[in-house]
Structures are given as C-alpha cells and as structure tokens.
Amino acid sequence: MTTNINDTIIKAYKGEKTNYTPTWYMRQAGRSQKAYRELKEKYTLFEITHQPELCAYVTRLPVEHYGVDAAILYKDIMSPLPSLGVDVEIKKGIGPVIDNPIANFQDVERLGMINPERDVPYVLDTIRLLTKEQLNVPLIGFSGAPFTLASYMIEGGPSKNYSKTKALMYSQPDVWFALMDKLAEMTIAYVKAQIDAGASAIQIFDSWVGALSAADYRYYIKPIMNRIFSALRAKQVPLIVFGVGARHLLLEWNDLPVDVIGLDWRTSITEARKMGVTKVLQGNLDPTVLLADWETIEAKTKTILDESMQDGNHVFNLGHGVTPDIKPETLQKLTKLIQAYSAR
C-alpha cells in the first residue's frame, strides 16, 4: 500500500475517536464527473471495470476532486454475476437487465460458483493497483446482498414492488433458500478476494431489502446475512450493511456481526439511537438536498454533524447515491464543510 495513508475513516468504523467526521459518498465514482462522462461516451460500465488502469482512474477521481476520506471501488453489484452464468446487461436508462431470470429449482442448480482469481481478475487487479500504488486513503470494497441480487435475477431487471421475487420466496421456499445459499457462497468468496487484494473495509448493499417486513426479513434473509458477515469477520476489516427504506430493519441489522449500519435520510442518528441501535452509523444526507441552494445544504449538513459529534460514532455519507445532476463542485464544497465544521 502507498505510504502516508489517511486512516481516519477506518478508526471511525472501529468506533475510535477521530479529529473530524470522515466522509465518502455512495456512487461518488462517476455519475456527475465530467471526466467520467467523457469516458462513458467511449466505454460501457463493464468495459471500464474490465480494464484495471481505467477502473482505478475512475475510482481515484473523486478522492482527488472531492477530498473524501475513502475511495469505493468502481463497479456494479452485477459485476460477479456473469461468472455464475447469469446473462446480465446494464442498459442505459433502465439498469441491469437479465435475459435468463430464475424461476425454478433447475435454474438455481444451473448457476455456477465464482472463482475470483479466475473469473474477476480485473476487479482484484484494480484493487491491487489502487492500494499498492495510487491511493492515500483506504479503499472500500463491496458486494450486493443476496436479496438485492436475487431481486434482479428473478424479476429480470429493476422492479418497483418485487412481486415475482416475493412470490417465489413465499411459494417456493426450497428454491428461495437454494438461491440464497448460492449467493451467500458467491458473496463470501468474492468479498474475501477483495479484502485479500487490499480492500480495507467492505460495504454490503442490500439496497432493496426494505421491501420486506421485519418478520419476513428475520425468516428469509437474516440467517443468510448472519452467515455472510460471520464468515467475513475472520478477515478483520470493518463491515458495513446498507439498504434503502429499511428503518424497520435497523434493529435486525444491529444483531448482525457488522461494525457499521448505513442510514438513509428517513432516520436520523438520534432516532436510530433511541430505537436501540448501538453500532457505528454512516449517513445520511438526502442526495436531493444537494440540488438545493448552498444555505439549505449547509443547514441540513450541520444538523447531521451536530448529531454526529454528540454521538461520536459516525461517518458522513449520503442517504443513497450521488445522482448525475449533482454538481461536482457542490460535493467538493460539502467535503470541506464537513471536515471544517466537525474538526475537534
């Protein structure tokens, strides 16, 4: 790894005292950056991620432009699925589209198993390039969680109500749990390889699991997540779980062997603590606030930081990802505000 690493964010993830509240932004790599948009005119997302030098450049850009305390690997949660035999394409304006959706036990049995060094060497080479030569901040690796991945694999693409996913889960539980087992093993192998290559922390995105009730989460999902995080604990890096619209699942997550819980904008730090959440928290400015005037952005950011500094265990982030219409200079200014206002 490069020398003089700013490890503030890792200390914060471990619940240690820091000189200021560290920050990074979900989907900070790409989206609104001019240099990235120019690249996307020439290459698809998968083409960028298959070229380590190019992928490292995109991953590094926001650290250089925004001054954030961590990089997050540029890739998609769909990146490991082709190695399982899933035919996935990222379509502009739609998102991931899968031509061979899961519908029965035979479909699950046909899925392969990932061998990261063989199947996604470009991901691992990108991590090594970044952590050994290019970054002066930690690199966060990530994976999609089984429910969120399954929702795409069953629906065939993005969904508003996850009706096919839930229908399979309720009516064919044997198929469901077989699929969860496959995806859990894939996640464990994939994430361990990222850590071995140099990732300093891991975020598991269960972006859409908020669509389930707490009772269904406990039965259909929680044992799988417990298995994944328990397996990853041996690697001794901070583990983060995040989802959208998942306020009702926060205490379920608090039970898991994770270090950090990511909040979306619907639940404040103070509210989470009053509910009984004890883990380090990450979040949670509504990304759309960054489209408002600076006075509004500043006020809402300071409100979160006031709670953060009182709480003492917090990493600043957005409640979901950067959108393409957010100006890079706004994120640059936001980072400076966070670091200056929270200095202690």
C-alpha positions in Angstrom: 0.0 0.0 0.0 1.1 3.6 -0.6 2.7 5.4 2.4 1.0 8.1 4.4 -2.4 6.6 4.4 -5.1 8.8 5.9 -6.9 6.1 8.0 -9.4 8.4 9.8 -12.3 6.5 8.3 -11.1 3.1 9.5 -10.7 4.5 13.0 -14.2 5.8 12.9 -15.6 2.5 11.6 -13.9 0.8 14.6 -15.6 3.3 17.0 -12.3 5.1 17.8 -12.0 8.9 18.3 -11.1 10.9 15.2 -10.1 14.5 14.7 -13.1 15.2 12.4 -16.0 13.3 11.0 -14.7 11.4 7.9 -16.8 11.2 4.8 -17.3 9.5 1.4 -20.3 9.5 -0.9 -22.1 6.5 -2.3 -21.7 6.5 -6.1 -19.0 9.1 -5.8 -17.1 7.5 -8.6 -18.6 8.6 -11.9 -22.1 9.9 -12.3 -21.7 13.6 -12.3 -18.0 14.0 -13.1 -17.1 15.5 -16.4 -14.0 13.2 -17.0 -16.2 10.2 -16.2 -18.9 11.2 -18.6 -16.4 11.6 -21.4 -15.2 8.1 -20.7 -18.7 6.7 -20.8 -19.1 8.0 -24.3 -16.4 5.5 -25.3 -16.9 2.6 -22.9 -19.7 0.8 -21.1 -19.5 0.2 -17.4 -18.4 -3.4 -17.8 -15.8 -2.3 -20.3 -14.3 0.2 -17.8 -14.3 -2.4 -15.0 -12.5 -4.9 -17.2 -9.6 -2.5 -17.6 -7.8 -2.1 -14.3 -5.9 1.0 -15.2 -9.1 2.7 -16.4 -11.1 1.4 -13.5 -8.5 2.6 -11.0 -8.6 6.0 -12.6 -12.4 6.3 -12.2 -12.2 5.0 -8.6 -9.4 7.5 -7.7 -11.0 10.6 -9.3 -13.4 11.5 -6.5 -10.7 11.2 -3.9 -8.6 13.7 -5.9 -11.6 16.0 -6.8 -13.6 15.9 -3.6 -11.0 15.3 -0.9 -13.0 12.4 0.6 -11.6 10.1 3.2 -12.1 6.8 1.3 -12.4 5.5 -2.2 -15.1 3.0 -3.1 -14.3 0.5 -5.9 -15.9 1.5 -9.2 -18.0 -1.4 -10.3 -21.6 -2.6 -10.2 -23.3 -5.1 -7.9 -23.9 -7.1 -11.0 -20.2 -7.5 -11.7 -19.8 -11.0 -10.3 -23.0 -12.5 -11.7 -21.7 -13.4 -15.2 -19.3 -15.8 -13.5 -22.3 -17.7 -12.2 -23.8 -18.0 -15.7 -26.2 -15.0 -15.4 -26.6 -13.1 -18.6 -26.7 -9.5 -17.4 -26.5 -6.3 -19.4 -26.5 -2.7 -18.0 -29.0 -0.8 -20.2 -28.9 3.0 -20.3 -31.9 4.5 -18.6 -33.1 1.1 -17.3 -30.3 -0.5 -15.3 -29.4 -4.2 -15.1 -31.4 -6.4 -17.4 -31.1 -10.2 -17.1 -32.3 -12.4 -20.1 -32.3 -15.7 -18.2 -34.3 -15.0 -14.9 -34.6 -17.5 -12.1 -38.0 -19.2 -12.0 -37.4 -22.7 -10.6 -35.1 -25.1 -8.9 -33.4 -26.1 -12.1 -32.5 -22.5 -12.8 -30.8 -22.3 -9.4 -29.0 -25.6 -9.9 -27.6 -24.3 -13.3 -25.8 -21.4 -11.5 -22.1 -21.8 -11.3 -19.7 -20.8 -8.4 -17.3 -17.9 -8.6 -13.6 -18.4 -8.5 -12.5 -14.7 -8.1 -8.9 -15.1 -9.4 -10.2 -16.9 -12.5 -13.5 -15.1 -13.1 -12.9 -11.5 -12.0 -9.1 -11.0 -12.0 -9.6 -7.4 -13.4 -11.5 -6.5 -10.2 -8.7 -7.8 -8.0 -6.0 -6.2 -10.2 -7.8 -2.8 -9.9 -7.8 -3.2 -6.1 -4.1 -4.1 -6.0 -3.2 -1.2 -8.3 -5.1 1.3 -6.2 -4.0 0.1 -2.8 -0.3 -0.6 -3.6 0.4 2.4 -5.8 -2.3 5.1 -6.1 -4.4 5.8 -3.1 -3.6 7.8 0.1 -7.0 6.8 1.7 -8.5 3.4 2.3 -10.4 1.6 -0.4 -13.9 0.2 0.4 -14.8 -2.9 -1.5 -18.4 -4.1 -1.8 -20.9 -6.6 -2.9 -24.6 -6.7 -3.4 -26.5 -8.7 -0.8 -28.4 -11.9 -1.7 -31.9 -10.4 -1.6 -31.0 -7.5 -3.7 -29.1 -9.6 -6.2 -32.0 -12.2 -6.3 -34.5 -9.4 -6.9 -32.8 -8.7 -10.3 -32.2 -12.3 -11.0 -35.8 -13.2 -10.5 -37.5 -10.1 -11.9 -35.2 -9.9 -14.9 -34.4 -6.2 -14.1 -35.3 -3.4 -11.8 -38.7 -3.6 -10.0 -41.0 -1.3 -8.1 -42.8 -3.9 -6.0 -40.6 -7.1 -6.3 -43.8 -9.2 -6.9 -42.0 -12.0 -8.7 -39.3 -12.1 -6.1 -41.7 -12.3 -3.2 -44.0 -14.7 -4.9 -41.1 -17.1 -5.4 -39.9 -16.6 -1.8 -43.4 -17.4 -0.4 -44.5 -20.1 -2.8 -41.2 -21.9 -3.4 -39.2 -21.6 -0.2 -36.9 -24.5 -1.2 -35.9 -22.7 -4.4 -35.5 -19.4 -2.5 -33.2 -20.9 0.1 -31.2 -22.8 -2.5 -30.7 -19.4 -4.3 -29.7 -17.7 -1.1 -27.1 -20.4 -0.4 -25.6 -19.9 -3.8 -25.5 -16.2 -3.5 -24.1 -16.3 0.1 -21.2 -18.5 -1.1 -20.6 -16.2 -4.0 -20.6 -13.1 -1.8 -18.2 -14.7 0.8 -15.7 -15.8 -1.9 -16.0 -12.5 -3.8 -15.6 -10.3 -0.8 -12.8 -12.3 0.8 -10.8 -12.0 -2.5 -11.4 -8.2 -2.5 -10.0 -8.0 1.1 -7.0 -10.2 0.2 -6.3 -7.9 -2.7 -6.2 -4.8 -0.5 -9.7 -3.5 0.4 -9.7 -2.0 3.9 -13.5 -2.1 4.5 -16.5 -3.8 2.9 -20.0 -2.5 2.4 -22.8 -5.0 1.6 -25.5 -3.2 -0.3 -28.9 -4.7 0.5 -30.4 -1.8 -1.4 -34.0 -3.2 -1.9 -34.5 -5.3 1.2 -36.6 -2.6 2.8 -39.4 -4.0 0.6 -39.7 -6.9 3.1 -41.4 -6.8 6.5 -39.2 -7.3 9.6 -40.8 -10.8 10.2 -40.0 -11.9 6.6 -36.5 -10.5 6.9 -35.9 -12.5 10.1 -37.1 -15.7 8.4 -36.0 -15.5 4.8 -32.9 -13.2 4.9 -31.3 -12.7 8.3 -29.8 -16.2 8.7 -28.1 -15.8 5.3 -26.7 -12.3 6.2 -25.5 -13.7 9.6 -23.7 -16.4 7.7 -22.0 -14.0 5.3 -20.9 -11.5 7.9 -19.7 -14.3 10.3 -17.6 -15.7 7.5 -16.1 -12.3 6.7 -15.3 -11.4 10.4 -12.1 -13.6 10.2 -10.7 -11.0 7.7 -10.8 -8.3 10.5 -11.9 -5.4 8.3 -14.8 -3.1 9.1 -18.1 -4.5 7.7 -21.0 -2.2 6.7 -24.6 -3.0 5.9 -26.8 -0.6 4.0 -30.3 -0.5 2.5 -32.9 2.0 1.5 -36.3 2.4 3.3 -35.1 0.0 5.9 -35.9 1.8 9.2 -37.9 -1.2 10.4 -34.9 -3.4 9.9 -32.3 -1.4 11.8 -32.6 -3.5 15.0 -32.3 -6.7 12.9 -29.1 -5.3 11.4 -27.9 -4.3 14.8 -28.0 -8.0 15.7 -25.7 -9.0 12.8 -21.9 -9.3 13.3 -21.3 -6.0 11.5 -19.4 -2.9 12.6 -21.4 -0.2 10.8 -25.0 0.4 9.8 -25.7 2.8 6.9 -28.8 5.0 7.4 -30.8 6.5 4.6 -32.3 10.0 5.1 -35.5 8.7 6.6 -34.0 8.0 10.0 -31.7 10.4 11.9 -28.8 9.4 14.1 -30.7 10.4 17.2 -33.7 8.4 16.2 -31.6 5.3 15.4 -30.0 5.6 18.9 -33.4 6.0 20.6 -34.5 2.8 18.8 -31.7 0.9 20.3 -29.1 0.8 17.5 -25.6 0.6 19.0 -23.3 0.1 16.0 -21.3 2.9 14.4 -23.6 4.8 12.0 -23.0 6.0 8.5 -25.1 8.5 6.5 -27.3 10.2 5.8 -27.9 13.4 3.9 -30.7 13.1 1.3 -28.9 13.3 -2.1 -31.6 15.6 -3.5 -30.7 18.2 -0.9 -27.5 18.8 -3.0 -29.7 20.2 -5.7 -30.9 23.0 -3.4 -29.2 26.3 -2.6 -26.0 26.3 -0.6 -27.7 27.7 2.6 -30.1 24.8 2.6 -27.3 22.3 2.0 -25.2 23.8 4.8 -28.0 23.9 7.3 -29.0 20.3 6.7 -25.4 19.1 6.8 -24.7 20.9 10.0 -27.8 19.3 11.6 -26.5 15.8 10.8 -23.0 16.8 12.0 -24.3 18.2 15.3 -25.9 14.9 16.0 -22.8 13.1 14.8 -20.5 15.0 17.1 -22.7 14.4 20.0 -22.9 10.8 19.2 -19.2 10.3 18.5 -19.5 7.2 16.3 -20.3 8.4 12.8 -19.1 8.5 9.2 -20.8 11.1 7.0 -22.3 9.9 3.7 -25.4 10.5 1.7 -28.6 8.5 2.4 -28.3 7.0 -1.1 -26.1 7.5 -4.2 -24.9 10.7 -5.9 -27.2 11.4 -8.9 -25.9 12.6 -12.2 -27.4 16.1 -11.8 -25.4 16.9 -8.7 -22.6 19.3 -9.5 -19.0 18.1 -8.6 -18.2 21.5 -7.1 -21.1 21.0 -4.7 -19.6 17.7 -3.4 -16.2 19.4 -3.2 -17.6 22.2 -1.1 -19.6 19.7 1.0 -16.4 17.8 1.9 -14.7 21.0 3.1 -17.7 22.0 5.1 -17.9 18.5 6.8 -14.2 18.5 7.7 -14.0 22.1 8.9 -17.3 22.1 10.9 -16.6 18.7 12.6 -12.9 19.4 13.5 -12.2 18.7 17.1 
